[in-house]
Amino acid sequence: MGGNERRPRQGRPTLTEQPTRSIGRGELYAALAASAYGSSYVATAFALRSFEPLAAAVYRSLFAAIALAALVWFARRRGPAVAAATAPSRTRVAVHLAILGALGGAVFLVAMNLAVAGVGATIASFVAGLYAVLAAVIAPVVLRERLPPRALVGFVIALVGTALLAELDLNAAGLGGIAWGLVGATSFALFLVFSRRWAREDGLDGLVIALATMAVAAIALGIIVLLTRPASLLPSHIAPESLAAMAWLVLAASGGQALAAASVRLVPASRSAAFLLLNPIVATILSVILLAERPSTVQLIGGALVLIGIAAATVDPGVFMSRRAGGG
C-alpha cells in the first residue's frame, strides 16, 4: 500500500494533478479574451468618430480575417486539424460557415456598432452581453440538452436589468440603441450555440470558425457598403484616435479569438463562462475613464442585475466547489 501511494509522485502527474497546473493558464487566457472583447465597445465608440457603423465593421472584419488567416496557417504548421467523426461534405461545411459568419460576424458587428452609436459603450456592452444568457436558454432547443432552472432565472433577472438600463425611456435614440443591442445579443447567442454543434459534427476548431466569421462579414458588409455608401469607406478626415481604435479592434478580434480557442482546451466551459462577466465590467471601467460616460443610478442597478443574470445562467457553482474540494 505504501509503495502504491508514492508511485504517482515519481511518475507522471495523476489526473487530479494535471488540471490543477493548466487551470491557471486557461483561466488567464479566458480573462484576457473577455477583457479584449469588453474593450472593443469603447474602441468602437472612438472608431465611430470618423467611420460610419457599416464602414467600421467592414474594416474591422477585413483586417481581423487577414490576421486570423495567419494564425490558422501557423496553427496548422504546428499540428493537424481537428478531425470530424464522419467526413462532412464541403458544401455542408461551407453552408455552416456562411451561417456562422452571418450570425457572429456581419449581423453582430453591425448591431454592436449601432448600439454603441445609440446608447454609448457602457449600456451597449451590458445589453449585447445578454448573449451569454440567451445562449444558455437556446442551447437546450438546438443541442437537445436539459434546460437548467438557473438559466431561466438568469434570463428573467437579465431582462429586468435590461429594462432598467433603458430607464424605461422610449425616445428614438435610446430605444434604437437598446433594440440593436438585443439584435446583436440574439445573433451572437445563436452563433455560439450553432458553432458548438457544428464544430463537433464538422470537425471545425475555434480559429477556423473565427476566420470564416470575419471573412463572411468582410465580404457581405463590403458588398453592401459598396452598393449603398461607397464614399463612407474613405472618410474625409480620420482622427488619430479613430485609427488607433480600429487597430485595437482588429487586435482584439483576432487575439481574443486565439486566446478563447486556447482557453477552451484548458478550462471547462462551465468554468470559463464566469469570465463573460468581465466583458461589460471592463467596458464600463474604460468608458468612465476614456469616454467620461456616467451611467445613472438606475442604469448601474440594471447593469448589476444583468451581471447577476449572466452569472446565474452560465456559471455552475458545482464546478468551483468541486475544484476547491479537490485542490484542498
C-alpha positions as CSV (number, residue, x, y, z in Angstrom):
1,M,0.0,0.0,0.0
2,G,2.8,2.4,0.9
3,G,4.6,1.8,-2.4
4,N,1.4,2.5,-4.3
5,E,0.9,5.8,-2.6
6,R,4.4,7.0,-3.5
7,R,4.3,5.9,-7.1
8,P,2.3,8.8,-8.6
9,R,4.8,11.3,-7.2
10,Q,7.7,9.5,-9.0
11,G,5.9,9.1,-12.4
12,R,3.6,11.2,-14.4
13,P,1.1,13.5,-12.6
14,T,-2.3,12.0,-11.8
15,L,-5.5,13.2,-13.5
16,T,-6.3,15.4,-10.5
17,E,-2.9,17.0,-10.6
18,Q,-2.8,17.8,-14.3
19,P,-5.8,20.1,-14.5
20,T,-4.5,22.0,-11.4
21,R,-1.4,23.0,-13.3
22,S,-3.2,24.0,-16.5
23,I,-6.1,25.8,-14.9
24,G,-4.3,29.0,-14.1
25,R,-3.1,29.4,-17.7
26,G,-6.5,28.6,-19.1
27,E,-8.3,31.0,-16.8
28,L,-5.8,33.7,-17.7
29,Y,-6.5,33.2,-21.4
30,A,-10.2,33.4,-20.8
31,A,-9.9,36.6,-18.7
32,L,-7.7,38.3,-21.3
33,A,-10.2,37.3,-24.1
34,A,-13.2,38.6,-22.2
35,S,-11.3,41.8,-21.4
36,A,-10.4,42.3,-25.1
37,Y,-14.0,41.9,-26.1
38,G,-15.1,44.3,-23.4
39,S,-12.6,46.9,-24.5
40,S,-14.0,46.6,-28.1
41,Y,-17.1,48.6,-27.1
42,V,-15.0,51.6,-26.1
43,A,-12.8,51.3,-29.1
44,T,-15.9,51.2,-31.3
45,A,-17.0,54.5,-29.8
46,F,-13.7,56.1,-30.8
47,A,-13.8,54.5,-34.2
48,L,-17.3,55.9,-34.9
49,R,-15.9,59.4,-34.5
50,S,-14.5,59.0,-38.0
51,F,-16.1,56.0,-39.6
52,E,-19.8,55.1,-40.1
53,P,-21.0,52.0,-38.4
54,L,-21.1,49.8,-41.5
55,A,-17.7,51.0,-42.8
56,A,-16.1,50.4,-39.4
57,A,-17.5,46.9,-39.3
58,V,-16.1,46.2,-42.8
59,Y,-12.5,47.3,-41.9
60,R,-12.6,45.5,-38.6
61,S,-13.7,42.2,-40.1
62,L,-11.4,42.5,-43.1
63,F,-8.2,43.1,-41.3
64,A,-9.2,40.6,-38.5
65,A,-9.8,38.0,-41.2
66,I,-6.2,38.6,-42.5
67,A,-4.8,38.3,-39.0
68,L,-6.8,35.1,-38.3
69,A,-5.7,33.6,-41.6
70,A,-2.1,33.9,-40.5
71,L,-3.0,32.4,-37.1
72,V,-4.7,29.4,-38.7
73,W,-1.8,28.9,-41.0
74,F,0.6,28.9,-38.1
75,A,-1.6,26.6,-36.1
76,R,-1.8,24.1,-39.0
77,R,2.0,24.0,-39.2
78,R,2.2,23.1,-35.5
79,G,-0.3,20.3,-35.6
80,P,-3.0,18.6,-37.6
81,A,-6.6,19.9,-37.9
82,V,-9.4,18.6,-35.8
83,A,-11.0,15.5,-37.4
84,A,-14.7,15.1,-37.5
85,A,-16.3,11.8,-36.6
86,T,-17.6,11.4,-40.1
87,A,-16.2,13.4,-43.0
88,P,-18.8,16.0,-44.0
89,S,-19.3,17.3,-47.5
90,R,-17.6,20.5,-48.5
91,T,-21.0,22.1,-49.4
92,R,-22.4,21.4,-45.9
93,V,-19.3,22.8,-44.2
94,A,-19.4,25.9,-46.5
95,V,-23.1,26.5,-45.7
96,H,-22.5,26.1,-42.0
97,L,-19.5,28.5,-42.0
98,A,-21.6,31.0,-44.0
99,I,-24.4,30.9,-41.5
100,L,-21.9,31.3,-38.6
101,G,-20.3,34.2,-40.4
102,A,-23.6,36.0,-40.8
103,L,-24.6,35.4,-37.1
104,G,-21.3,36.0,-35.4
105,G,-19.8,38.4,-37.9
106,A,-22.0,40.6,-40.1
107,V,-25.1,40.9,-38.0
108,F,-23.4,41.1,-34.6
109,L,-20.8,43.6,-35.7
110,V,-23.3,46.0,-37.3
111,A,-25.7,45.6,-34.4
112,M,-23.0,46.3,-31.9
113,N,-21.8,49.4,-33.7
114,L,-25.3,50.8,-34.0
115,A,-25.9,50.0,-30.3
116,V,-22.8,51.9,-29.3
117,A,-23.8,54.8,-31.5
118,G,-27.3,54.8,-30.0
119,V,-26.7,54.4,-26.3
120,G,-22.9,54.5,-25.7
121,A,-20.3,51.9,-25.0
122,T,-21.4,51.2,-21.4
123,I,-25.1,50.4,-21.9
124,A,-24.3,48.6,-25.2
125,S,-21.9,46.3,-23.5
126,F,-24.5,45.2,-21.0
127,V,-27.3,44.7,-23.5
128,A,-25.2,42.9,-26.1
129,G,-23.7,40.9,-23.2
130,L,-27.0,39.2,-22.8
131,Y,-25.9,36.7,-25.5
132,A,-24.5,34.6,-22.7
133,V,-27.9,34.3,-21.1
134,L,-29.7,33.8,-24.4
135,A,-27.3,31.1,-25.4
136,A,-28.0,29.2,-22.2
137,V,-31.7,29.3,-22.9
138,I,-31.4,28.5,-26.6
139,A,-28.9,25.7,-26.3
140,P,-31.3,23.1,-24.9
141,V,-33.5,23.5,-28.0
142,V,-30.7,23.2,-30.6
143,L,-28.4,20.8,-28.8
144,R,-31.1,18.7,-27.2
145,E,-29.8,19.4,-23.7
146,R,-31.7,19.8,-20.4
147,L,-32.5,23.4,-19.6
148,P,-31.1,24.2,-16.1
149,P,-33.6,26.1,-13.9
150,R,-30.9,28.6,-13.2
151,A,-30.8,29.6,-16.9
152,L,-34.4,30.7,-16.8
153,V,-33.9,32.5,-13.5
154,G,-30.9,34.3,-15.0
155,F,-32.9,35.2,-18.1
156,V,-35.7,36.8,-16.2
157,I,-33.2,38.8,-14.0
158,A,-31.2,39.9,-17.0
159,L,-34.4,41.1,-18.7
160,V,-35.3,43.2,-15.7
161,G,-31.8,44.6,-15.7
162,T,-32.1,45.5,-19.4
163,A,-35.3,47.4,-18.8
164,L,-33.5,49.4,-16.1
165,L,-30.6,50.1,-18.4
166,A,-33.0,51.6,-20.8
167,E,-34.5,53.6,-17.9
168,L,-37.9,52.7,-19.5
169,D,-37.2,55.7,-21.7
170,L,-38.8,55.2,-25.1
171,N,-37.1,58.0,-27.0
172,A,-36.0,57.1,-30.5
173,A,-32.2,57.1,-29.9
174,G,-32.3,55.2,-26.7
175,L,-34.8,52.6,-27.8
176,G,-33.0,52.1,-31.1
177,G,-29.7,51.5,-29.3
178,I,-31.2,49.0,-26.9
179,A,-33.0,47.3,-29.8
180,W,-29.8,46.9,-31.8
181,G,-28.0,45.6,-28.7
182,L,-30.7,42.9,-28.3
183,V,-30.4,42.0,-32.0
184,G,-26.6,41.6,-31.5
185,A,-27.1,39.6,-28.4
186,T,-29.6,37.2,-30.1
187,S,-27.4,36.9,-33.2
188,F,-24.3,36.1,-31.2
189,A,-26.1,33.7,-28.9
190,L,-27.2,31.7,-32.0
191,F,-23.7,31.8,-33.3
192,L,-22.3,30.3,-30.1
193,V,-24.9,27.5,-30.0
194,F,-24.6,26.5,-33.6
195,S,-20.8,26.8,-33.6
196,R,-20.7,24.4,-30.7
197,R,-23.0,22.0,-32.6
198,W,-21.3,22.2,-36.0
199,A,-17.7,22.2,-34.5
200,R,-18.3,18.7,-33.3
201,E,-20.2,17.5,-36.4
202,D,-17.8,19.1,-39.0
203,G,-14.5,18.9,-37.1
204,L,-14.1,22.7,-37.0
205,D,-11.8,24.3,-34.5
206,G,-12.3,27.7,-32.9
207,L,-9.8,29.6,-35.1
208,V,-11.3,28.2,-38.3
209,I,-14.8,29.3,-37.2
210,A,-13.4,32.7,-36.3
211,L,-11.7,33.1,-39.6
212,A,-14.8,32.2,-41.5
213,T,-16.9,34.6,-39.3
214,M,-14.7,37.6,-40.1
215,A,-14.2,36.7,-43.8
216,V,-18.0,36.3,-44.4
217,A,-18.6,39.6,-42.5
218,A,-16.0,41.4,-44.6
219,I,-17.4,40.1,-47.9
220,A,-21.1,40.6,-47.1
221,L,-20.8,44.0,-45.5
222,G,-18.2,45.2,-48.0
223,I,-20.7,44.4,-50.9
224,I,-23.5,46.2,-49.0
225,V,-21.4,49.3,-48.4
226,L,-20.0,49.4,-52.0
227,L,-23.6,49.3,-53.3
228,T,-25.1,51.8,-50.9
229,R,-22.5,54.2,-49.5
230,P,-19.1,53.6,-51.1
231,A,-17.9,57.0,-50.1
232,S,-18.1,56.0,-46.4
233,L,-15.1,53.7,-46.8
234,L,-12.9,56.8,-47.3
235,P,-13.9,59.4,-44.7
236,S,-12.7,62.9,-45.5
237,H,-10.9,63.1,-42.1
238,I,-9.7,60.3,-39.9
239,A,-8.9,61.3,-36.3
240,P,-5.8,59.7,-34.9
241,E,-7.8,58.1,-32.0
242,S,-10.2,56.6,-34.5
243,L,-7.3,55.0,-36.4
244,A,-5.8,53.7,-33.2
245,A,-9.2,52.3,-32.2
246,M,-9.6,50.5,-35.5
247,A,-6.2,48.9,-35.0
248,W,-7.2,47.8,-31.5
249,L,-10.5,46.4,-32.7
250,V,-8.6,44.2,-35.2
251,L,-6.1,43.1,-32.5
252,A,-9.0,42.4,-30.0
253,A,-11.0,40.4,-32.6
254,S,-8.0,38.2,-33.7
255,G,-6.2,38.0,-30.4
256,G,-9.4,37.5,-28.5
257,Q,-10.4,34.6,-30.7
258,A,-6.9,33.0,-30.4
259,L,-7.0,33.3,-26.6
260,A,-10.5,31.9,-26.4
261,A,-9.6,29.0,-28.6
262,A,-6.6,28.3,-26.3
263,S,-8.7,28.6,-23.2
264,V,-11.3,26.1,-24.1
265,R,-8.6,23.4,-24.4
266,L,-7.5,24.0,-20.8
267,V,-10.6,25.2,-18.9
268,P,-14.1,23.5,-18.8
269,A,-16.7,25.7,-20.5
270,S,-18.8,25.7,-17.3
271,R,-15.9,27.4,-15.5
272,S,-14.7,29.7,-18.3
273,A,-18.2,31.1,-18.6
274,A,-17.6,33.0,-15.4
275,F,-15.2,35.3,-17.3
276,L,-18.0,36.5,-19.5
277,L,-18.8,38.8,-16.6
278,L,-15.6,40.7,-17.3
279,N,-16.9,41.8,-20.7
280,P,-19.3,44.6,-19.5
281,I,-17.2,45.3,-16.4
282,V,-14.1,46.2,-18.5
283,A,-16.3,48.2,-20.9
284,T,-17.8,50.2,-18.1
285,I,-14.5,51.0,-16.4
286,L,-12.9,52.1,-19.7
287,S,-16.0,54.1,-20.7
288,V,-15.9,56.0,-17.4
289,I,-12.1,56.7,-17.8
290,L,-11.8,57.3,-21.6
291,L,-15.3,58.4,-22.7
292,A,-16.4,60.2,-19.5
293,E,-19.7,58.2,-19.6
294,R,-21.6,58.4,-16.3
295,P,-24.4,55.8,-16.0
296,S,-27.3,56.8,-13.8
297,T,-28.1,55.1,-10.5
298,V,-30.9,53.2,-12.2
299,Q,-28.7,52.1,-15.0
300,L,-26.0,50.9,-12.6
301,I,-28.6,48.8,-10.8
302,G,-29.7,47.5,-14.2
303,G,-26.1,46.6,-15.1
304,A,-25.7,44.8,-11.8
305,L,-28.8,42.8,-12.5
306,V,-27.6,41.9,-15.9
307,L,-24.3,40.6,-14.4
308,I,-26.3,38.6,-11.8
309,G,-28.4,37.1,-14.6
310,I,-25.3,36.2,-16.7
311,A,-23.7,34.6,-13.7
312,A,-26.9,32.6,-12.8
313,A,-27.3,31.4,-16.3
314,T,-23.7,30.5,-17.2
315,V,-21.7,29.8,-14.0
316,D,-22.1,26.3,-12.4
317,P,-21.2,26.7,-8.7
318,G,-20.7,22.9,-8.5
319,V,-17.6,23.2,-10.7
320,F,-15.9,25.7,-8.4
321,M,-17.0,23.7,-5.3
322,S,-15.5,20.5,-6.7
323,R,-12.3,22.3,-7.6
324,R,-12.0,23.7,-4.1
325,A,-12.6,20.3,-2.6
326,G,-10.1,18.6,-5.0
327,G,-7.5,21.2,-4.5
328,G,-7.7,21.2,-0.8
